[in-house]
Amino acid sequence: MARHKIVPAVYGIVRNKNQVLLIKRANTGYMDGMYSLPAGHVETKESAKSSIIRELKEEIGIDVVVEQLKFVHVAHAMSDKKDHERVHFFFEITEWSGDLHNAEPSKCDELKWFDMDNLPTNIAPDVSTVLPLLAKDQYYSEYNF
């Protein structure tokens, strides 16, 4: 049996007390109109931490250093599609420098703060699955997509 080629991805949970910053996807062809977290794929020879630091700068214009990242969750996203398994690393960010702004207006049409207890209904399934687990200090999950 052939092994899956797991694709690593990173997600930034930018928090301000009980609020989380979500981005509304647009013009990407993947889950457009859905809220998600700043996120992206880990590139070749890039660590998960350096990847999320890069993605936060590219997507929402903030600078974060490694010491400001708090690992909070890893999710194994499984699929029946060949070579389509994913491992998602989630990092919480409560401190940063720079002003939050939509740094990729061609891929995102809104940045918005939401109360963790009142998330939108049009939220990406992987994000809606993981965010409630944070309050339970659950650091690992599995789900199919």
C-alpha positions as CSV (number, residue, x, y, z in Angstrom):
1,M,0.0,0.0,0.0
2,A,1.4,3.4,-1.0
3,R,2.0,6.0,1.7
4,H,0.2,9.3,1.7
5,K,2.1,12.4,1.0
6,I,1.0,14.6,3.9
7,V,0.7,18.3,3.1
8,P,1.6,20.5,6.1
9,A,-0.3,23.8,6.7
10,V,-0.3,26.5,9.4
11,Y,-3.1,28.6,10.9
12,G,-2.7,31.7,13.0
13,I,-5.3,32.3,15.7
14,V,-4.8,36.0,16.3
15,R,-6.6,36.8,19.6
16,N,-7.6,39.9,21.5
17,K,-9.0,38.5,24.8
18,N,-12.0,36.5,23.8
19,Q,-12.1,37.6,20.2
20,V,-10.5,36.0,17.2
21,L,-9.5,37.7,13.9
22,L,-11.1,36.0,10.9
23,I,-10.5,36.7,7.2
24,K,-13.2,36.3,4.6
25,R,-11.8,34.4,1.6
26,A,-12.4,35.8,-1.9
27,N,-11.3,35.2,-5.5
28,T,-9.3,32.1,-4.7
29,G,-11.6,29.4,-6.0
30,Y,-11.5,27.6,-2.6
31,M,-14.1,28.4,0.0
32,D,-14.7,31.9,-1.2
33,G,-17.2,33.8,1.0
34,M,-16.2,31.7,4.0
35,Y,-14.4,33.0,7.1
36,S,-11.1,31.4,8.0
37,L,-7.9,32.1,9.8
38,P,-4.8,33.6,8.3
39,A,-3.2,30.4,7.0
40,G,-1.1,28.7,4.3
41,H,1.0,25.8,3.3
42,V,4.5,25.1,4.7
43,E,7.0,25.6,1.9
44,T,9.9,23.3,1.2
45,K,12.7,23.6,3.9
46,E,10.5,25.9,6.0
47,S,9.5,25.1,9.6
48,A,5.9,25.5,10.7
49,K,6.8,28.4,12.9
50,S,8.7,30.3,10.2
51,S,5.8,29.5,7.8
52,I,3.1,31.1,10.1
53,I,5.3,34.1,10.7
54,R,5.5,34.5,6.9
55,E,1.8,34.0,6.3
56,L,0.8,36.5,9.0
57,K,3.0,39.2,7.3
58,E,1.7,38.3,3.8
59,E,-2.0,38.1,4.7
60,I,-2.6,40.6,7.6
61,G,0.5,42.7,7.6
62,I,1.8,42.0,11.1
63,D,5.2,41.1,12.4
64,V,5.5,38.2,14.8
65,V,8.6,36.7,16.3
66,V,8.9,33.0,17.4
67,E,8.6,33.9,21.1
68,Q,5.1,35.4,20.4
69,L,3.8,32.1,18.9
70,K,2.0,29.6,21.2
71,F,1.4,26.2,19.7
72,V,-2.2,25.3,20.6
73,H,-3.4,22.4,18.3
74,V,-2.5,20.0,15.6
75,A,-5.2,18.4,13.4
76,H,-4.8,15.4,11.1
77,A,-7.2,16.1,8.2
78,M,-7.8,12.8,6.3
79,S,-9.2,12.3,2.9
80,D,-9.9,9.4,0.6
81,K,-8.3,11.3,-2.2
82,K,-4.8,10.1,-3.0
83,D,-2.1,12.4,-1.7
84,H,-4.6,14.7,-0.1
85,E,-4.0,14.2,3.6
86,R,-3.0,17.2,5.6
87,V,-1.5,18.1,9.0
88,H,-2.6,21.5,10.3
89,F,-0.6,23.3,12.9
90,F,-2.4,26.0,14.9
91,F,-0.6,28.8,16.7
92,E,-2.1,31.4,18.9
93,I,-0.9,35.0,18.6
94,T,-1.7,37.6,21.2
95,E,1.2,40.0,20.7
96,W,2.6,41.4,17.5
97,S,4.0,44.6,16.0
98,G,2.5,46.5,13.1
99,D,-1.0,47.4,12.2
100,L,-3.5,44.7,11.2
101,H,-4.7,45.2,7.7
102,N,-5.8,43.3,4.7
103,A,-2.5,42.8,3.0
104,E,-4.0,40.5,0.3
105,P,-7.1,42.3,-1.0
106,S,-7.1,40.1,-4.1
107,K,-7.7,37.0,-1.9
108,C,-9.5,38.4,1.1
109,D,-12.4,40.9,1.2
110,E,-12.7,41.4,4.9
111,L,-10.9,41.1,8.3
112,K,-13.2,41.0,11.2
113,W,-13.0,40.3,15.0
114,F,-15.5,37.7,16.3
115,D,-16.3,36.7,19.8
116,M,-15.1,33.1,20.3
117,D,-18.6,32.3,21.6
118,N,-20.3,33.8,18.6
119,L,-18.6,32.7,15.5
120,P,-20.1,33.2,12.0
121,T,-22.1,30.4,10.4
122,N,-20.1,30.8,7.1
123,I,-16.8,29.6,8.6
124,A,-14.4,27.1,7.0
125,P,-15.1,23.6,8.4
126,D,-11.5,22.9,9.6
127,V,-11.6,26.2,11.6
128,S,-15.1,25.6,13.0
129,T,-13.9,22.1,14.1
130,V,-10.8,23.3,15.9
131,L,-11.7,26.6,17.5
132,P,-14.1,25.1,20.1
133,L,-11.4,22.6,21.1
134,L,-9.1,25.4,22.3
135,A,-11.3,26.1,25.3
136,K,-11.0,22.4,26.3
137,D,-7.2,22.5,26.0
138,Q,-7.5,19.7,23.4
139,Y,-4.2,19.8,21.5
140,Y,-5.0,17.1,18.9
141,S,-7.9,16.2,16.6
142,E,-8.7,14.2,13.5
143,Y,-11.3,14.8,10.9
144,N,-12.3,13.9,7.4
145,F,-12.7,16.3,4.6
